[in-house]
Amino acid sequence: MTPRHVACPQLTVIHMTDTHPIDPEGRTLHIRLLDAEDDRSELDDVLEALDAGEEVEADSDPVLRVESLATLGRVLRETNLELLDAIARHEPESIRALARAVDRGPKEVLQNVNELEDYGLIAVEERGQSKRPYLPYEKLDIELPFPHPGDDLMSATSSPA
């Protein structure tokens, strides 16, 4: 697994894990709250297997890990969900066509498209001077754990040890 840290001004930490190029053939994007302990445990297991000379298979589906419910809310806010829906329904050939579909300005839509692309939720194909946004997945799978007493999921998913 190769984590890619996405730096967005509105987000604190996002980890996107994708082991191969985007393939729209039946893939699912898994969205998870980042749990530092689980993340370390998975990494330790992979490193142990590599040290032992074992072959390690990568996950077939990418995972977007966000650090808190607040961050998840920003990633999946209404304007972004509206764009995802419009891309799925209309398969726009350009940012302008997408802007018309959602009745918003092209500059604002382009900003949101760039943000969604940074998150790994959409892909953009360059076509001359235009960009065609498309969904590289068939579905999103969002997993939200129930909090434990004392957890503050609005700011972080795990308590400092």
Salt bridges, closest charged atoms under 4 A:
ASP18 OD1 - ARG27 NH2 3.37
ASP39 OD1 - ARG65 NE 3.89
GLU42 OE1 - ARG65 NH2 3.19
ASP61 OD1 - ARG27 NE 3.81
ASP61 OD2 - HIS30 NE2 3.38
GLU82 OE1 - ARG104 NH1 3.55
ASP85 OD2 - ARG89 NE 2.86
GLU93 OE1 - ARG127 NH1 2.22
GLU108 OE2 - ARG104 NE 3.26
GLU115 OE1 - ARG77 NH2 2.56
GLU125 OE1 - ARG127 NE 3.15
GLU125 OE1 - ARG132 NE 2.85
ASP141 OD2 - HIS30 ND1 2.81
ASP141 OD2 - ARG32 NH2 2.78
GLU143 OE1 - ARG32 NE 3.37
